[in-house]
Amino acid sequence: MGEVAVADPAVLVGVISDQKTGHSIPYRTSCRAPGVSEAWFYKWRRRPSEPTKREVRRAELAERIRCFFDRSGRTYGSPGITLDLWEEGWQVSQNTVAEIMAECRAASRLVNAVR
């Protein structure tokens, strides 16, 4: 099967499936080459093409985080944004907010409180 450098799981699933279809290579063997388990393969193969509820919620949450971050003059960190989200009724932890901010590269500026 050759080396496969793929970041997108859907593409990797397609490559593994093509090996079975085109070359009669068992899934177990095709999964071994890129270092994924058969369980991972079957999970991703069954995955719906539509985003999951969790993915939709996380995208909406990321949008609200960006909004609060921009509204703060790009100074709020995860503690302040978490409080704003709680006021809106979101059930989210500060760690999740920090993780999403890191993914969005919305790290707050350090503001020197004592000048």
C-alpha positions as CSV (number, residue, x, y, z in Angstrom):
1,M,0.0,0.0,0.0
2,G,2.7,2.7,0.1
3,E,3.0,5.5,2.6
4,V,0.0,7.7,3.2
5,A,0.3,11.1,4.8
6,V,-3.3,12.1,5.3
7,A,-4.7,14.5,7.9
8,D,-8.3,14.1,6.9
9,P,-9.8,10.9,8.4
10,A,-12.4,10.7,5.6
11,V,-9.7,10.5,3.0
12,L,-7.8,7.8,5.0
13,V,-11.0,5.8,5.2
14,G,-11.4,6.1,1.5
15,V,-7.8,4.9,0.9
16,I,-8.3,1.9,3.1
17,S,-11.6,1.0,1.5
18,D,-10.1,1.4,-2.0
19,Q,-7.4,-1.2,-1.0
20,K,-10.0,-3.7,-0.2
21,T,-12.1,-3.0,-3.4
22,G,-9.2,-2.6,-5.8
23,H,-6.6,-5.1,-4.5
24,S,-8.6,-7.4,-2.2
25,I,-6.3,-6.3,0.7
26,P,-8.1,-7.0,4.0
27,Y,-9.0,-4.0,6.1
28,R,-6.8,-5.2,9.0
29,T,-3.8,-5.1,6.7
30,S,-4.6,-1.8,5.2
31,C,-5.2,-0.3,8.7
32,R,-1.8,-1.4,9.8
33,A,0.2,0.6,7.3
34,P,-0.9,4.1,8.4
35,G,-1.1,2.9,12.0
36,V,-4.8,3.0,12.7
37,S,-6.9,0.4,14.4
38,E,-9.7,-1.5,12.7
39,A,-12.1,-0.1,15.3
40,W,-11.1,3.5,14.3
41,F,-11.6,2.6,10.6
42,Y,-15.1,1.1,11.2
43,K,-16.1,4.0,13.4
44,W,-15.1,6.6,10.7
45,R,-16.6,4.5,7.9
46,R,-20.0,4.5,9.7
47,R,-19.8,8.2,10.4
48,P,-22.5,10.3,8.9
49,S,-21.5,12.9,6.3
50,E,-23.3,15.6,8.3
51,P,-21.6,17.1,11.3
52,T,-22.5,15.6,14.7
53,K,-24.5,17.6,17.3
54,R,-21.3,17.9,19.3
55,E,-19.4,19.4,16.3
56,V,-22.3,21.8,15.6
57,R,-22.3,22.9,19.2
58,R,-18.6,23.4,19.3
59,A,-18.6,25.5,16.2
60,E,-21.4,27.7,17.7
61,L,-19.4,28.0,20.9
62,A,-16.2,28.9,19.0
63,E,-18.2,31.7,17.2
64,R,-19.4,33.1,20.6
65,I,-15.9,32.9,22.0
66,R,-14.5,34.9,19.1
67,C,-17.3,37.4,19.5
68,F,-16.6,37.9,23.2
69,F,-12.9,38.0,22.6
70,D,-13.2,40.7,19.9
71,R,-15.7,42.7,22.0
72,S,-13.2,42.8,24.8
73,G,-10.6,44.4,22.6
74,R,-8.9,41.0,22.3
75,T,-7.8,41.2,26.0
76,Y,-10.1,38.7,27.7
77,G,-8.8,35.3,28.6
78,S,-10.7,32.1,29.1
79,P,-11.9,33.0,32.7
80,G,-13.6,36.2,31.5
81,I,-15.1,34.7,28.4
82,T,-16.3,31.7,30.4
83,L,-18.2,34.1,32.7
84,D,-19.8,35.8,29.6
85,L,-20.8,32.5,28.2
86,W,-22.4,31.4,31.5
87,E,-24.4,34.6,31.5
88,E,-25.8,33.6,28.1
89,G,-26.7,30.2,29.5
90,W,-23.9,28.1,28.0
91,Q,-22.9,25.1,30.1
92,V,-19.1,25.0,29.4
93,S,-16.0,24.8,31.5
94,Q,-13.1,27.2,31.5
95,N,-10.8,24.5,30.2
96,T,-13.0,24.0,27.2
97,V,-13.1,27.7,26.5
98,A,-9.2,27.8,26.8
99,E,-8.9,24.8,24.4
100,I,-11.2,26.4,21.8
101,M,-9.3,29.7,22.2
102,A,-6.0,28.0,21.5
103,E,-7.5,26.2,18.5
104,C,-8.7,29.6,17.2
105,R,-5.4,31.2,18.1
106,A,-7.3,33.8,20.1
107,A,-4.8,34.0,22.9
108,S,-5.4,37.1,24.9
109,R,-2.7,39.8,25.2
110,L,-1.1,40.2,28.5
111,V,-2.2,43.5,29.9
112,N,0.0,45.0,32.6
113,A,-2.4,45.9,35.4
114,V,0.2,47.8,37.3
115,R,1.6,50.6,35.2
